[in-house]
Amino acid sequence: MSNPFERYQCQIALPGFGIPSQKLLENAKVLIVGMGGLGCPAAQYLTSSGVGTIGIADDDTVSLSNLHRQILYSQDDIGSPKVEVAARKLRHLNPSIAVIPYRLRVSASNIMNLISEFDLIIEGTDNFETKCLLNDACVLAGKPLVYGAIYQHEGQVSIWNVLQKDGTYSPHYRDVFPNAEESQVPNCREGGVIPTLAGVVGCMQANEAIKYLTGSEDILAGKLWMMNVMSGRTQIIKLKKTDFQITELPLTIQAITMEQLMQDQENFQIFDVRTEQEHLNFNMGGKNIPLEKLQDHFHAISTISQPIVIYCQSGKRSAEAARKIKKAFPEKTVFSLKNGIGKLPQ
Protein backbone atom coordinates (compact mmCIF):
# COMPACT_ATOMS: atom_id res chain seq x y z
CA MET A 1 0.00 0.00 0.00
CA SER A 2 1.44 3.39 -1.02
CA ASN A 3 2.13 6.10 1.53
CA PRO A 4 -0.47 8.88 1.06
CA PHE A 5 2.12 11.43 2.23
CA GLU A 6 4.97 10.26 0.00
CA ARG A 7 4.42 13.23 -2.33
CA TYR A 8 5.12 15.60 0.58
CA GLN A 9 8.01 13.70 2.17
CA CYS A 10 10.57 16.49 1.74
CA GLN A 11 8.50 19.04 3.63
CA ILE A 12 7.35 16.52 6.22
CA ALA A 13 11.04 15.86 6.94
CA LEU A 14 11.54 19.47 7.98
CA PRO A 15 12.22 19.92 11.72
CA GLY A 16 8.99 20.88 13.44
CA PHE A 17 6.81 20.14 10.39
CA GLY A 18 6.03 16.43 10.25
CA ILE A 19 2.71 14.68 9.64
CA PRO A 20 0.73 17.06 11.94
CA SER A 21 1.55 20.09 9.78
CA GLN A 22 0.82 18.15 6.60
CA LYS A 23 -2.61 17.25 7.94
CA LEU A 24 -3.25 20.91 8.73
CA LEU A 25 -2.55 21.73 5.08
CA GLU A 26 -4.72 18.84 3.92
CA ASN A 27 -7.68 20.18 5.91
CA ALA A 28 -7.14 23.82 4.93
CA LYS A 29 -9.25 25.86 2.52
CA VAL A 30 -7.58 28.75 0.72
CA LEU A 31 -9.13 31.20 -1.73
CA ILE A 32 -6.94 32.98 -4.29
CA VAL A 33 -8.51 36.08 -5.85
CA GLY A 34 -6.79 36.98 -9.11
CA MET A 35 -5.12 34.33 -11.25
CA GLY A 36 -2.49 36.56 -12.79
CA GLY A 37 1.20 37.06 -12.15
CA LEU A 38 0.87 36.51 -8.38
CA GLY A 39 -2.02 34.05 -8.28
CA CYS A 40 -0.37 31.61 -10.69
CA PRO A 41 2.79 30.82 -8.69
CA ALA A 42 0.89 31.01 -5.39
CA ALA A 43 -1.65 28.47 -6.65
CA GLN A 44 1.03 26.17 -8.07
CA TYR A 45 3.00 25.98 -4.83
CA LEU A 46 -0.04 25.61 -2.59
CA THR A 47 -1.24 22.83 -4.88
CA SER A 48 2.15 21.13 -4.77
CA SER A 49 2.36 21.44 -0.99
CA GLY A 50 -0.99 19.69 -0.50
CA VAL A 51 -3.44 22.38 0.60
CA GLY A 52 -6.66 20.36 0.52
CA THR A 53 -9.06 22.86 -1.03
CA ILE A 54 -8.05 25.78 -3.24
CA GLY A 55 -10.60 28.23 -4.64
CA ILE A 56 -9.53 30.43 -7.54
CA ALA A 57 -11.53 33.50 -8.56
CA ASP A 58 -11.03 35.59 -11.71
CA ASP A 59 -13.29 36.79 -14.53
CA ASP A 60 -10.56 37.38 -17.11
CA THR A 61 -9.36 35.38 -20.10
CA VAL A 62 -5.77 34.59 -21.04
CA SER A 63 -4.15 37.12 -23.38
CA LEU A 64 -0.80 37.16 -25.13
CA SER A 65 0.51 39.95 -22.90
CA ASN A 66 -0.13 37.79 -19.81
CA LEU A 67 2.28 35.03 -20.81
CA HIS A 68 5.56 36.68 -19.88
CA ARG A 69 4.73 36.57 -16.15
CA GLN A 70 1.65 34.30 -15.77
CA ILE A 71 3.54 31.09 -16.44
CA LEU A 72 0.70 28.71 -15.61
CA TYR A 73 -0.68 29.55 -19.08
CA SER A 74 0.64 28.88 -22.58
CA GLN A 75 0.07 30.09 -26.14
CA ASP A 76 -2.69 27.51 -26.63
CA ASP A 77 -4.67 28.99 -23.70
CA ILE A 78 -5.11 32.48 -25.21
CA GLY A 79 -8.79 33.45 -25.16
CA SER A 80 -9.76 30.84 -22.58
CA PRO A 81 -11.03 31.73 -19.08
CA LYS A 82 -8.11 31.84 -16.67
CA VAL A 83 -9.84 29.93 -13.88
CA GLU A 84 -10.84 27.07 -16.19
CA VAL A 85 -7.31 26.68 -17.57
CA ALA A 86 -5.76 27.03 -14.12
CA ALA A 87 -8.14 24.54 -12.50
CA ARG A 88 -7.39 21.93 -15.15
CA LYS A 89 -3.62 22.31 -14.82
CA LEU A 90 -3.62 22.44 -11.02
CA ARG A 91 -5.70 19.26 -10.81
CA HIS A 92 -3.22 17.58 -13.12
CA LEU A 93 -0.37 18.79 -10.92
CA ASN A 94 -1.95 17.26 -7.81
CA PRO A 95 -5.09 15.12 -8.32
CA SER A 96 -5.50 14.56 -4.57
CA ILE A 97 -6.66 18.12 -3.83
CA ALA A 98 -9.88 19.97 -4.69
CA VAL A 99 -9.65 23.01 -6.97
CA ILE A 100 -12.80 25.15 -7.18
CA PRO A 101 -12.93 27.73 -10.00
CA TYR A 102 -15.07 30.86 -9.65
CA ARG A 103 -15.35 32.73 -12.93
CA LEU A 104 -16.51 36.06 -11.58
CA ARG A 105 -15.46 39.57 -10.75
CA VAL A 106 -15.51 40.06 -7.01
CA SER A 107 -17.83 42.83 -5.87
CA ALA A 108 -19.53 44.09 -2.75
CA SER A 109 -22.53 41.93 -3.62
CA ASN A 110 -20.67 38.60 -3.74
CA ILE A 111 -17.48 38.92 -1.71
CA MET A 112 -18.82 38.03 1.75
CA ASN A 113 -20.46 34.86 0.48
CA LEU A 114 -17.37 33.97 -1.56
CA ILE A 115 -14.90 34.14 1.34
CA SER A 116 -17.20 32.58 3.93
CA GLU A 117 -16.08 28.96 3.40
CA PHE A 118 -12.34 29.63 3.35
CA ASP A 119 -9.77 29.78 6.16
CA LEU A 120 -7.40 32.17 4.40
CA ILE A 121 -7.63 34.55 1.44
CA ILE A 122 -4.76 35.41 -0.91
CA GLU A 123 -5.11 38.46 -3.12
CA GLY A 124 -3.28 38.58 -6.42
CA THR A 125 -5.10 41.59 -7.82
CA ASP A 126 -3.64 44.53 -9.74
CA ASN A 127 -6.01 47.33 -8.78
CA PHE A 128 -6.53 49.25 -5.56
CA GLU A 129 -10.32 49.01 -5.66
CA THR A 130 -10.27 45.21 -5.36
CA LYS A 131 -7.48 45.25 -2.79
CA CYS A 132 -9.57 47.55 -0.60
CA LEU A 133 -12.70 45.47 -1.12
CA LEU A 134 -10.94 42.23 -0.15
CA ASN A 135 -9.32 43.87 2.86
CA ASP A 136 -12.57 45.32 4.15
CA ALA A 137 -14.46 42.07 3.61
CA CYS A 138 -11.79 40.09 5.47
CA VAL A 139 -11.82 42.58 8.36
CA LEU A 140 -15.62 42.33 8.61
CA ALA A 141 -15.49 38.52 8.41
CA GLY A 142 -12.49 38.12 10.73
CA LYS A 143 -10.43 36.38 8.03
CA PRO A 144 -6.66 36.68 7.40
CA LEU A 145 -5.61 38.07 4.02
CA VAL A 146 -2.23 37.53 2.35
CA TYR A 147 -1.30 40.69 0.45
CA GLY A 148 1.03 40.98 -2.51
CA ALA A 149 1.92 43.84 -4.83
CA ILE A 150 4.39 44.29 -7.68
CA TYR A 151 5.51 47.35 -9.64
CA GLN A 152 8.41 47.51 -12.08
CA HIS A 153 11.27 45.97 -10.00
CA GLU A 154 9.75 46.19 -6.52
CA GLY A 155 7.45 43.85 -4.62
CA GLN A 156 5.68 43.73 -1.25
CA VAL A 157 4.10 40.98 0.87
CA SER A 158 2.26 41.01 4.18
CA ILE A 159 -0.55 39.17 5.94
CA TRP A 160 -3.38 41.38 7.17
CA ASN A 161 -5.93 40.99 9.93
CA VAL A 162 -4.49 38.02 11.84
CA LEU A 163 -6.14 37.20 15.17
CA GLN A 164 -3.60 37.74 17.95
CA LYS A 165 -3.30 35.93 21.27
CA ASP A 166 -4.77 38.92 23.11
CA GLY A 167 -7.94 38.83 20.97
CA THR A 168 -7.04 41.82 18.81
CA TYR A 169 -6.24 41.72 15.10
CA SER A 170 -2.98 42.64 13.40
CA PRO A 171 -2.83 45.68 11.07
CA HIS A 172 -4.78 45.56 7.82
CA TYR A 173 -4.33 47.19 4.42
CA ARG A 174 -6.02 50.48 5.31
CA ASP A 175 -3.87 50.88 8.40
CA VAL A 176 -0.93 51.14 6.02
CA PHE A 177 -2.57 52.59 2.88
CA PRO A 178 -5.67 54.48 4.11
CA ASN A 179 -6.41 56.26 0.82
CA ALA A 180 -5.39 53.48 -1.56
CA GLU A 181 -8.38 53.91 -3.89
CA GLU A 182 -7.17 57.40 -4.76
CA SER A 183 -3.68 56.24 -5.68
CA GLN A 184 -2.51 56.92 -9.23
CA VAL A 185 0.23 54.26 -9.32
CA PRO A 186 0.10 52.57 -12.76
CA ASN A 187 -0.70 48.87 -13.06
CA CYS A 188 1.62 46.34 -14.72
CA ARG A 189 0.35 47.11 -18.22
CA GLU A 190 1.02 50.84 -17.84
CA GLY A 191 4.06 50.95 -15.56
CA GLY A 192 5.74 47.69 -16.52
CA VAL A 193 7.02 44.83 -14.39
CA ILE A 194 9.96 42.45 -14.60
CA PRO A 195 8.38 38.97 -14.90
CA THR A 196 10.60 37.25 -12.34
CA LEU A 197 9.30 39.62 -9.66
CA ALA A 198 5.80 38.18 -10.02
CA GLY A 199 7.20 34.72 -9.38
CA VAL A 200 9.16 35.82 -6.30
CA VAL A 201 6.22 37.66 -4.72
CA GLY A 202 3.66 34.96 -5.59
CA CYS A 203 5.93 32.33 -4.02
CA MET A 204 6.34 34.48 -0.92
CA GLN A 205 2.55 34.71 -0.65
CA ALA A 206 2.27 30.92 -0.85
CA ASN A 207 5.02 30.63 1.75
CA GLU A 208 3.18 33.00 4.07
CA ALA A 209 -0.01 30.98 3.64
CA ILE A 210 1.79 27.74 4.49
CA LYS A 211 3.35 29.34 7.57
CA TYR A 212 -0.02 30.64 8.76
CA LEU A 213 -1.88 27.38 8.12
CA THR A 214 0.73 25.29 9.96
CA GLY A 215 0.80 27.58 13.00
CA SER A 216 4.13 29.32 12.54
CA GLU A 217 4.60 32.22 14.93
CA ASP A 218 7.05 34.03 12.67
CA ILE A 219 4.58 35.26 10.05
CA LEU A 220 4.42 38.70 8.43
CA ALA A 221 1.52 39.93 10.55
CA GLY A 222 2.28 43.53 11.50
CA LYS A 223 5.21 43.54 9.07
CA LEU A 224 5.73 44.52 5.44
CA TRP A 225 8.30 42.55 3.44
CA MET A 226 9.78 44.50 0.52
CA MET A 227 12.18 43.50 -2.22
CA ASN A 228 13.93 45.13 -5.15
CA VAL A 229 14.92 42.44 -7.66
CA MET A 230 17.43 44.71 -9.41
CA SER A 231 19.53 45.37 -6.33
CA GLY A 232 18.59 42.12 -4.58
CA ARG A 233 17.88 44.05 -1.40
CA THR A 234 15.08 43.02 0.94
CA GLN A 235 13.80 44.67 4.08
CA ILE A 236 11.03 44.16 6.60
CA ILE A 237 9.40 47.12 8.30
CA LYS A 238 7.12 46.99 11.31
CA LEU A 239 3.58 48.25 10.90
CA LYS A 240 1.33 49.99 13.39
CA LYS A 241 -2.37 49.56 13.97
CA THR A 242 -4.40 52.73 13.47
CA ASP A 243 -7.92 53.74 14.45
CA PHE A 244 -9.22 53.20 10.88
CA GLN A 245 -12.68 51.72 11.36
CA ILE A 246 -14.36 49.50 8.77
CA THR A 247 -18.12 49.14 9.21
CA GLU A 248 -19.26 48.41 5.67
CA LEU A 249 -17.94 47.32 2.30
CA PRO A 250 -16.60 50.00 -0.06
CA LEU A 251 -18.38 51.01 -3.22
CA THR A 252 -17.53 48.77 -6.18
CA ILE A 253 -17.80 49.94 -9.76
CA GLN A 254 -19.43 47.84 -12.44
CA ALA A 255 -17.26 47.00 -15.43
CA ILE A 256 -18.54 46.78 -18.97
CA THR A 257 -16.74 45.02 -21.83
CA MET A 258 -16.20 46.55 -25.22
CA GLU A 259 -18.53 43.93 -26.73
CA GLN A 260 -21.32 44.82 -24.31
CA LEU A 261 -20.87 48.52 -25.00
CA MET A 262 -20.92 48.10 -28.79
CA GLN A 263 -24.21 46.15 -28.63
CA ASP A 264 -26.04 49.09 -27.06
CA GLN A 265 -23.76 52.10 -27.53
CA GLU A 266 -26.50 54.62 -28.39
CA ASN A 267 -28.14 54.13 -24.99
CA PHE A 268 -25.06 55.19 -23.00
CA GLN A 269 -23.51 58.58 -22.23
CA ILE A 270 -19.78 58.07 -22.86
CA PHE A 271 -16.85 59.96 -21.29
CA ASP A 272 -13.12 59.75 -21.96
CA VAL A 273 -11.19 60.72 -18.80
CA ARG A 274 -7.73 60.66 -20.37
CA THR A 275 -5.81 63.85 -21.08
CA GLU A 276 -6.78 66.15 -23.92
CA GLN A 277 -3.70 65.09 -25.88
CA GLU A 278 -4.50 61.39 -25.48
CA HIS A 279 -8.03 62.05 -26.66
CA LEU A 280 -6.77 63.94 -29.71
CA ASN A 281 -4.30 61.19 -30.57
CA PHE A 282 -6.94 58.46 -30.50
CA ASN A 283 -10.41 58.02 -29.05
CA MET A 284 -13.62 56.03 -29.44
CA GLY A 285 -15.94 58.99 -29.18
CA GLY A 286 -17.68 60.52 -26.19
CA LYS A 287 -16.96 63.76 -24.35
CA ASN A 288 -13.40 64.26 -23.10
CA ILE A 289 -13.25 65.25 -19.43
CA PRO A 290 -9.75 64.63 -17.98
CA LEU A 291 -9.91 62.92 -14.61
CA GLU A 292 -8.42 65.86 -12.74
CA LYS A 293 -11.16 68.16 -14.10
CA LEU A 294 -14.04 65.76 -13.49
CA GLN A 295 -15.45 67.51 -10.43
CA ASP A 296 -15.79 70.76 -12.38
CA HIS A 297 -18.37 68.98 -14.57
CA PHE A 298 -20.51 67.48 -11.81
CA HIS A 299 -23.36 69.91 -12.42
CA ALA A 300 -23.66 68.80 -16.05
CA ILE A 301 -23.30 65.14 -15.05
CA SER A 302 -26.13 65.56 -12.54
CA THR A 303 -28.58 66.18 -15.40
CA ILE A 304 -27.72 63.00 -17.32
CA SER A 305 -30.47 60.38 -17.25
CA GLN A 306 -28.75 57.70 -19.38
CA PRO A 307 -26.34 55.10 -17.95
CA ILE A 308 -22.78 56.43 -18.05
CA VAL A 309 -19.75 54.60 -19.47
CA ILE A 310 -16.29 55.95 -18.74
CA TYR A 311 -13.12 54.87 -20.50
CA CYS A 312 -9.39 55.50 -20.37
CA GLN A 313 -6.25 53.71 -21.56
CA SER A 314 -6.25 50.73 -19.19
CA GLY A 315 -9.40 50.98 -17.06
CA LYS A 316 -7.64 52.44 -14.02
CA ARG A 317 -8.51 56.12 -14.41
CA SER A 318 -12.02 55.25 -15.61
CA ALA A 319 -12.66 53.19 -12.48
CA GLU A 320 -11.51 56.11 -10.32
CA ALA A 321 -13.75 58.52 -12.24
CA ALA A 322 -16.71 56.15 -12.02
CA ARG A 323 -16.20 55.85 -8.26
CA LYS A 324 -16.20 59.64 -7.85
CA ILE A 325 -19.39 60.02 -9.90
CA LYS A 326 -21.12 57.18 -8.07
CA LYS A 327 -20.15 58.65 -4.72
CA ALA A 328 -21.57 62.04 -5.71
CA PHE A 329 -24.66 60.59 -7.44
CA PRO A 330 -25.49 57.17 -5.88
CA GLU A 331 -28.67 56.87 -7.94
CA LYS A 332 -26.81 56.92 -11.28
CA THR A 333 -25.79 53.81 -13.24
CA VAL A 334 -22.08 54.14 -13.95
CA PHE A 335 -19.75 51.70 -15.74
CA SER A 336 -16.00 51.61 -16.28
CA LEU A 337 -14.82 50.16 -19.60
CA LYS A 338 -12.97 46.97 -18.74
CA ASN A 339 -9.26 47.06 -19.69
CA GLY A 340 -9.69 50.45 -21.41
CA ILE A 341 -8.89 51.14 -25.06
CA GLY A 342 -5.16 50.41 -24.91
CA LYS A 343 -5.52 47.22 -26.93
CA LEU A 344 -7.67 48.69 -29.68
CA PRO A 345 -6.08 49.18 -33.13
CA GLN A 346 -5.11 52.80 -33.62
C-alpha positions in Angstrom: 0.0 0.0 0.0 1.4 3.4 -1.0 2.1 6.1 1.5 -0.5 8.9 1.1 2.1 11.4 2.2 5.0 10.3 0.0 4.4 13.2 -2.3 5.1 15.6 0.6 8.0 13.7 2.2 10.6 16.5 1.7 8.5 19.0 3.6 7.3 16.5 6.2 11.0 15.9 6.9 11.5 19.5 8.0 12.2 19.9 11.7 9.0 20.9 13.4 6.8 20.1 10.4 6.0 16.4 10.2 2.7 14.7 9.6 0.7 17.1 11.9 1.6 20.1 9.8 0.8 18.2 6.6 -2.6 17.2 7.9 -3.3 20.9 8.7 -2.5 21.7 5.1 -4.7 18.8 3.9 -7.7 20.2 5.9 -7.1 23.8 4.9 -9.3 25.9 2.5 -7.6 28.8 0.7 -9.1 31.2 -1.7 -6.9 33.0 -4.3 -8.5 36.1 -5.8 -6.8 37.0 -9.1 -5.1 34.3 -11.3 -2.5 36.6 -12.8 1.2 37.1 -12.1 0.9 36.5 -8.4 -2.0 34.0 -8.3 -0.4 31.6 -10.7 2.8 30.8 -8.7 0.9 31.0 -5.4 -1.6 28.5 -6.7 1.0 26.2 -8.1 3.0 26.0 -4.8 0.0 25.6 -2.6 -1.2 22.8 -4.9 2.2 21.1 -4.8 2.4 21.4 -1.0 -1.0 19.7 -0.5 -3.4 22.4 0.6 -6.7 20.4 0.5 -9.1 22.9 -1.0 -8.1 25.8 -3.2 -10.6 28.2 -4.6 -9.5 30.4 -7.5 -11.5 33.5 -8.6 -11.0 35.6 -11.7 -13.3 36.8 -14.5 -10.6 37.4 -17.1 -9.4 35.4 -20.1 -5.8 34.6 -21.0 -4.1 37.1 -23.4 -0.8 37.2 -25.1 0.5 40.0 -22.9 -0.1 37.8 -19.8 2.3 35.0 -20.8 5.6 36.7 -19.9 4.7 36.6 -16.2 1.7 34.3 -15.8 3.5 31.1 -16.4 0.7 28.7 -15.6 -0.7 29.5 -19.1 0.6 28.9 -22.6 0.1 30.1 -26.1 -2.7 27.5 -26.6 -4.7 29.0 -23.7 -5.1 32.5 -25.2 -8.8 33.5 -25.2 -9.8 30.8 -22.6 -11.0 31.7 -19.1 -8.1 31.8 -16.7 -9.8 29.9 -13.9 -10.8 27.1 -16.2 -7.3 26.7 -17.6 -5.8 27.0 -14.1 -8.1 24.5 -12.5 -7.4 21.9 -15.1 -3.6 22.3 -14.8 -3.6 22.4 -11.0 -5.7 19.3 -10.8 -3.2 17.6 -13.1 -0.4 18.8 -10.9 -1.9 17.3 -7.8 -5.1 15.1 -8.3 -5.5 14.6 -4.6 -6.7 18.1 -3.8 -9.9 20.0 -4.7 -9.7 23.0 -7.0 -12.8 25.1 -7.2 -12.9 27.7 -10.0 -15.1 30.9 -9.7 -15.3 32.7 -12.9 -16.5 36.1 -11.6 -15.5 39.6 -10.8 -15.5 40.1 -7.0 -17.8 42.8 -5.9 -19.5 44.1 -2.8 -22.5 41.9 -3.6 -20.7 38.6 -3.7 -17.5 38.9 -1.7 -18.8 38.0 1.8 -20.5 34.9 0.5 -17.4 34.0 -1.6 -14.9 34.1 1.3 -17.2 32.6 3.9 -16.1 29.0 3.4 -12.3 29.6 3.4 -9.8 29.8 6.2 -7.4 32.2 4.4 -7.6 34.5 1.4 -4.8 35.4 -0.9 -5.1 38.5 -3.1 -3.3 38.6 -6.4 -5.1 41.6 -7.8 -3.6 44.5 -9.7 -6.0 47.3 -8.8 -6.5 49.2 -5.6 -10.3 49.0 -5.7 -10.3 45.2 -5.4 -7.5 45.2 -2.8 -9.6 47.6 -0.6 -12.7 45.5 -1.1 -10.9 42.2 -0.1 -9.3 43.9 2.9 -12.6 45.3 4.2 -14.5 42.1 3.6 -11.8 40.1 5.5 -11.8 42.6 8.4 -15.6 42.3 8.6 -15.5 38.5 8.4 -12.5 38.1 10.7 -10.4 36.4 8.0 -6.7 36.7 7.4 -5.6 38.1 4.0 -2.2 37.5 2.4 -1.3 40.7 0.4 1.0 41.0 -2.5 1.9 43.8 -4.8 4.4 44.3 -7.7 5.5 47.3 -9.6 8.4 47.5 -12.1 11.3 46.0 -10.0 9.7 46.2 -6.5 7.4 43.9 -4.6 5.7 43.7 -1.3 4.1 41.0 0.9 2.3 41.0 4.2 -0.6 39.2 5.9 -3.4 41.4 7.2 -5.9 41.0 9.9 -4.5 38.0 11.8 -6.1 37.2 15.2 -3.6 37.7 18.0 -3.3 35.9 21.3 -4.8 38.9 23.1 -7.9 38.8 21.0 -7.0 41.8 18.8 -6.2 41.7 15.1 -3.0 42.6 13.4 -2.8 45.7 11.1 -4.8 45.6 7.8 -4.3 47.2 4.4 -6.0 50.5 5.3 -3.9 50.9 8.4 -0.9 51.1 6.0 -2.6 52.6 2.9 -5.7 54.5 4.1 -6.4 56.3 0.8 -5.4 53.5 -1.6 -8.4 53.9 -3.9 -7.2 57.4 -4.8 -3.7 56.2 -5.7 -2.5 56.9 -9.2 0.2 54.3 -9.3 0.1 52.6 -12.8 -0.7 48.9 -13.1 1.6 46.3 -14.7 0.4 47.1 -18.2 1.0 50.8 -17.8 4.1 50.9 -15.6 5.7 47.7 -16.5 7.0 44.8 -14.4 10.0 42.4 -14.6 8.4 39.0 -14.9 10.6 37.2 -12.3 9.3 39.6 -9.7 5.8 38.2 -10.0 7.2 34.7 -9.4 9.2 35.8 -6.3 6.2 37.7 -4.7 3.7 35.0 -5.6 5.9 32.3 -4.0 6.3 34.5 -0.9 2.6 34.7 -0.7 2.3 30.9 -0.9 5.0 30.6 1.7 3.2 33.0 4.1 0.0 31.0 3.6 1.8 27.7 4.5 3.3 29.3 7.6 0.0 30.6 8.8 -1.9 27.4 8.1 0.7 25.3 10.0 0.8 27.6 13.0 4.1 29.3 12.5 4.6 32.2 14.9 7.1 34.0 12.7 4.6 35.3 10.1 4.4 38.7 8.4 1.5 39.9 10.6 2.3 43.5 11.5 5.2 43.5 9.1 5.7 44.5 5.4 8.3 42.5 3.4 9.8 44.5 0.5 12.2 43.5 -2.2 13.9 45.1 -5.2 14.9 42.4 -7.7 17.4 44.7 -9.4 19.5 45.4 -6.3 18.6 42.1 -4.6 17.9 44.0 -1.4 15.1 43.0 0.9 13.8 44.7 4.1 11.0 44.2 6.6 9.4 47.1 8.3 7.1 47.0 11.3 3.6 48.2 10.9 1.3 50.0 13.4 -2.4 49.6 14.0 -4.4 52.7 13.5 -7.9 53.7 14.4 -9.2 53.2 10.9 -12.7 51.7 11.4 -14.4 49.5 8.8 -18.1 49.1 9.2 -19.3 48.4 5.7 -17.9 47.3 2.3 -16.6 50.0 -0.1 -18.4 51.0 -3.2 -17.5 48.8 -6.2 -17.8 49.9 -9.8 -19.4 47.8 -12.4 -17.3 47.0 -15.4 -18.5 46.8 -19.0 -16.7 45.0 -21.8 -16.2 46.6 -25.2 -18.5 43.9 -26.7 -21.3 44.8 -24.3 -20.9 48.5 -25.0 -20.9 48.1 -28.8 -24.2 46.2 -28.6 -26.0 49.1 -27.1 -23.8 52.1 -27.5 -26.5 54.6 -28.4 -28.1 54.1 -25.0 -25.1 55.2 -23.0 -23.5 58.6 -22.2 -19.8 58.1 -22.9 -16.9 60.0 -21.3 -13.1 59.7 -22.0 -11.2 60.7 -18.8 -7.7 60.7 -20.4 -5.8 63.8 -21.1 -6.8 66.2 -23.9 -3.7 65.1 -25.9 -4.5 61.4 -25.5 -8.0 62.1 -26.7 -6.8 63.9 -29.7 -4.3 61.2 -30.6 -6.9 58.5 -30.5 -10.4 58.0 -29.1 -13.6 56.0 -29.4 -15.9 59.0 -29.2 -17.7 60.5 -26.2 -17.0 63.8 -24.4 -13.4 64.3 -23.1 -13.2 65.3 -19.4 -9.7 64.6 -18.0 -9.9 62.9 -14.6 -8.4 65.9 -12.7 -11.2 68.2 -14.1 -14.0 65.8 -13.5 -15.4 67.5 -10.4 -15.8 70.8 -12.4 -18.4 69.0 -14.6 -20.5 67.5 -11.8 -23.4 69.9 -12.4 -23.7 68.8 -16.1 -23.3 65.1 -15.1 -26.1 65.6 -12.5 -28.6 66.2 -15.4 -27.7 63.0 -17.3 -30.5 60.4 -17.3 -28.8 57.7 -19.4 -26.3 55.1 -18.0 -22.8 56.4 -18.0 -19.8 54.6 -19.5 -16.3 56.0 -18.7 -13.1 54.9 -20.5 -9.4 55.5 -20.4 -6.2 53.7 -21.6 -6.2 50.7 -19.2 -9.4 51.0 -17.1 -7.6 52.4 -14.0 -8.5 56.1 -14.4 -12.0 55.3 -15.6 -12.7 53.2 -12.5 -11.5 56.1 -10.3 -13.8 58.5 -12.2 -16.7 56.1 -12.0 -16.2 55.9 -8.3 -16.2 59.6 -7.9 -19.4 60.0 -9.9 -21.1 57.2 -8.1 -20.2 58.7 -4.7 -21.6 62.0 -5.7 -24.7 60.6 -7.4 -25.5 57.2 -5.9 -28.7 56.9 -7.9 -26.8 56.9 -11.3 -25.8 53.8 -13.2 -22.1 54.1 -14.0 -19.8 51.7 -15.7 -16.0 51.6 -16.3 -14.8 50.2 -19.6 -13.0 47.0 -18.7 -9.3 47.1 -19.7 -9.7 50.4 -21.4 -8.9 51.1 -25.1 -5.2 50.4 -24.9 -5.5 47.2 -26.9 -7.7 48.7 -29.7 -6.1 49.2 -33.1 -5.1 52.8 -33.6 
